[in-house]
Structure formats: structure tokens, C-alpha cells
């Protein structure tokens, strides 16, 4: 199987607690790190790395929570892996990285067709069907 990677640039408003107003980079990095190795259908893949390209110096304040929403431009490097893609599994690991569940078998060897992605214990897992 040939793995596909792509770059994706997005603009997002990142929520900052007022205590991070003097060091917004810390809060932004924490937020973005939580997105790594999680499948997202919006980005159509799994973010592997990120880079902050632009960060506004002024944000929008929520008058109720007093949190600040700071616009930022982010570049993600993605592993392109989606539902209905074929992947190879060895000892229950797709691509040697993601745990799989194939017909309640967690140690499957062979090719699978990805049926869904789910998280368990903060880890991305793949459910699929035998090919």
C-alpha cells in the first residue's frame, strides 16, 4: 500500500483562557497537540504535525466566559486515511501504528477495508472488514 500525505492550511479561532493572554502560543500549541493522530473528517485525514503560520494579536472576547478567541492560520501535515480505504494489518495493527478491530478480532493479519474510526483511551483505533 502506498501511503498518501498532504498539507492542509486552515484558519481557526482558538479559545484561550484569560490566564494565557500573555503567552497565547502555549495555549494554541496545547490545543493543536490534542488534534494530532486523531482522524478528522473535516480535514479528511489524520494530522501528523502542525505549524502555526499566522496568529492574530487581537481576538474576540466572549462576554459570558471571558475567554478569548484568537484567529490563527495553521498548516497541518496529514496522513490521508479515510473510510473505505484498504490497509494492511499485522498482529492487529493497521500500518503498524493503529489498533484494529475486525469482526471482534483484535489480532487480525491481512488486508482490511476501513469501516470507521473511533477513540479509546485517547488512542485512535480503526474498525474494518476483512477483504
Helices and strands as residue ranges (DSSP letters): E 4-16, G 18-20, H 24-33, E 39-40, E 45-55, E 60-61, E 68-80, E 86-90, E 93-94, E 98-102, E 110-120, E 123-130
